[in-house]
Amino acid sequence: MTTASIAATCKGVRVPHSPFLTDTRIRRIDEARYEGDEIAGALAVVQSGDRVLEMGAGLGIVGAVTALNAKPAAILSFEANPDLIPHARALYAENKLDNVIELRNEVVISAPNRPETVTFHIQNSFLGSSLIAKTTRKTRPVEVPTAGFDDLRDAFHPDVLIMDIEGGELDFLEHADLHGIRAVVIEFHPDVYGVQGAKACKNALRQAGFAKNPDLSTRFVWTCTRSPEQARLASGPPRPSGGWSESLRSVDKAVIHPAEDSGLSTPSGVQDANGLDVAEAALWRNARRMNLPFDRPTAPIPELPGTWLWGGVMWRYFAHFIVESVGRLWALDAPEIGRPEGILFIPRRPLVETELVNFQSGFFREMGIDLPIKVLSEPTRVERLIVPGQGFGLGDISAGTEPFRRFTHNRFGANIAPEGGDRLYISRSRLGPKRGALLGEDRIEQALAAQGYEIFHPERHDIPTQIARYKAARKIIASEGSALHLFAFCGRSDQQVAVIPRRRSGATRHILTHIKSFTGSDPILLDVLCRVWQPVATQRARLSVGEPDLPLLHRALVDNGFVTGGPSGWEPLDEGEIRASLGGDYTPSELSLATG
């Protein structure tokens, strides 16, 4: 492209003519006022050698100015509007930046269940084009391919994120794990999502540890940063591959604050001596942080001398205790921490008993833990607190970190000998439908007992007995539930496991991941539900009641070597049996089970 085709120059970047450049826009580019706040922020935070992820390239000016002046190693840029792509690429080529900037016509999605394409609404003025349809102006819809943010982040390893996506930032920040990102330059669009939406965007950044630079930020554009240590350790959910999930942090004069309400995510957790959030102490479930930063107590609080280990959140409900209250215990085998005074937890909900119940004390005992365990019901200052990363839980972390897996393999039930037969059926039938159930389970039990299976109700046995049975069995069939998490802590690779699902829930995937990662045995999911019944009064998946196709279940068990013989005893359930078993007001879904 020749010099005559150049319309404007911005901080050394030559901008070619294009149909999108009006006289006003050309003048603003020449005066370095076009996207001036974004450019100023980018030049302030991007360092030589950085890797920059840009969402919303537009005409390519912000990315090009950043590349030419700040000298990053690479910029990976995304633009949803296909009409802009050739003009942005021409700009990069004119400035010999096409070896630094890679431009893709895709939309970056951070939410789960990413679609292959999304609809993008193009306006005559490219500045108003958006993923969000606006009824006030005529637009031209186009389908644009998508890219998953987690995959991009893990492959590209960005240091800086520059984002101007015309309102899409609200949904992006709600789901994004910004792990590893040191700085963000972002434009907000309250005209799209309102003042509350803008506040939600800013709160998401604050919760991730970012602080705005007041000299570079305005109401609509923020330049915000956090320390490299925060970027490495404290951002996003824990990962089984490492990062902050394997970290150990010592906090002097730590303030521990229990929850004051029963919300799913609530202000609680740990602060350091300066009143700053200790993000590594927070419990995460999937991509959601459960312990949020809290206000520092103003009244005097009790003090606890000595060095203590942070255990996290203590659940009194077995299904959550076994996955969300034990994920930091691995630190007890870390030689650098020595022997702490004990382990400190906060209760999941306020105003609950703080004494351990039998299954909790039994579990800790079989983990070889002989330290005092305290559940703090009021804010407390601790002389020194060791905060381990969350090495296990719900989400991707269900696979467990290597230190946590090693800890459980070495310790859990180490002194318990196998006891029982080699065939075991783990049942939920004694729990009743109000705890979630599998219809026809009495018939399944009868048929399996005839095949030599012990019908085992784990809730009626102590932890050592459960471990002994799980160690002895070679073939295990289970009605899907939290008992399988206990099995995963003591199971082996030579055991065969078949799981009969009872609900439509991501929790099923967590159970399967836990078993496979910890035992090395790949459990078989028997996808045999023909209907899922839900109590009319609630949509909570854990209360779902599954209706299996018994003939299909029989065939699946035969095909996988768990049973032999014909279909006698595996006849389909009739409506009378189903209604009698439910005994309440339920509504069915005909959809097949979604386990992923």
Secondary structure as GFF3:
##gff-version 3
##sequence-region A 1 596
A	DSSP	three_ten_helix	3	5	.	.	.	ID=ss1
A	DSSP	beta_strand	6	10	.	.	.	ID=ss2
A	DSSP	beta_strand	13	16	.	.	.	ID=ss3
A	DSSP	alpha_helix	23	30	.	.	.	ID=ss4
A	DSSP	alpha_helix	36	45	.	.	.	ID=ss5
A	DSSP	beta_strand	51	55	.	.	.	ID=ss6
A	DSSP	alpha_helix	61	70	.	.	.	ID=ss7
A	DSSP	beta_strand	74	78	.	.	.	ID=ss8
A	DSSP	alpha_helix	85	94	.	.	.	ID=ss9
A	DSSP	beta_strand	101	104	.	.	.	ID=ss10
A	DSSP	beta_strand	107	109	.	.	.	ID=ss11
A	DSSP	beta_strand	117	122	.	.	.	ID=ss12
A	DSSP	three_ten_helix	126	128	.	.	.	ID=ss13
A	DSSP	beta_strand	140	148	.	.	.	ID=ss14
A	DSSP	alpha_helix	149	156	.	.	.	ID=ss15
A	DSSP	beta_strand	160	163	.	.	.	ID=ss16
A	DSSP	alpha_helix	169	175	.	.	.	ID=ss17
A	DSSP	beta_strand	183	187	.	.	.	ID=ss18
A	DSSP	alpha_helix	190	207	.	.	.	ID=ss19
A	DSSP	beta_strand	211	212	.	.	.	ID=ss20
A	DSSP	beta_strand	221	225	.	.	.	ID=ss21
A	DSSP	alpha_helix	228	233	.	.	.	ID=ss22
A	DSSP	three_ten_helix	244	246	.	.	.	ID=ss23
A	DSSP	beta_strand	248	257	.	.	.	ID=ss24
A	DSSP	beta_strand	266	267	.	.	.	ID=ss25
A	DSSP	beta_strand	269	271	.	.	.	ID=ss26
A	DSSP	three_ten_helix	279	281	.	.	.	ID=ss27
A	DSSP	beta_strand	284	285	.	.	.	ID=ss28
A	DSSP	beta_strand	288	289	.	.	.	ID=ss29
A	DSSP	beta_strand	291	292	.	.	.	ID=ss30
A	DSSP	beta_strand	303	314	.	.	.	ID=ss31
A	DSSP	alpha_helix	318	324	.	.	.	ID=ss32
A	DSSP	three_ten_helix	329	333	.	.	.	ID=ss33
A	DSSP	three_ten_helix	335	337	.	.	.	ID=ss34
A	DSSP	beta_strand	343	347	.	.	.	ID=ss35
A	DSSP	alpha_helix	358	366	.	.	.	ID=ss36
A	DSSP	beta_strand	373	375	.	.	.	ID=ss37
A	DSSP	beta_strand	380	388	.	.	.	ID=ss38
A	DSSP	three_ten_helix	396	399	.	.	.	ID=ss39
A	DSSP	alpha_helix	402	411	.	.	.	ID=ss40
A	DSSP	beta_strand	423	426	.	.	.	ID=ss41
A	DSSP	three_ten_helix	433	435	.	.	.	ID=ss42
A	DSSP	beta_strand	437	438	.	.	.	ID=ss43
A	DSSP	alpha_helix	441	449	.	.	.	ID=ss44
A	DSSP	beta_strand	454	456	.	.	.	ID=ss45
A	DSSP	three_ten_helix	458	460	.	.	.	ID=ss46
A	DSSP	alpha_helix	463	472	.	.	.	ID=ss47
A	DSSP	beta_strand	475	479	.	.	.	ID=ss48
A	DSSP	alpha_helix	483	490	.	.	.	ID=ss49
A	DSSP	beta_strand	496	500	.	.	.	ID=ss50
A	DSSP	alpha_helix	506	519	.	.	.	ID=ss51
A	DSSP	beta_strand	524	525	.	.	.	ID=ss52
A	DSSP	beta_strand	529	535	.	.	.	ID=ss53
A	DSSP	three_ten_helix	541	543	.	.	.	ID=ss54
A	DSSP	beta_strand	545	548	.	.	.	ID=ss55
A	DSSP	alpha_helix	550	559	.	.	.	ID=ss56
A	DSSP	alpha_helix	575	582	.	.	.	ID=ss57
A	DSSP	beta_strand	586	589	.	.	.	ID=ss58
###
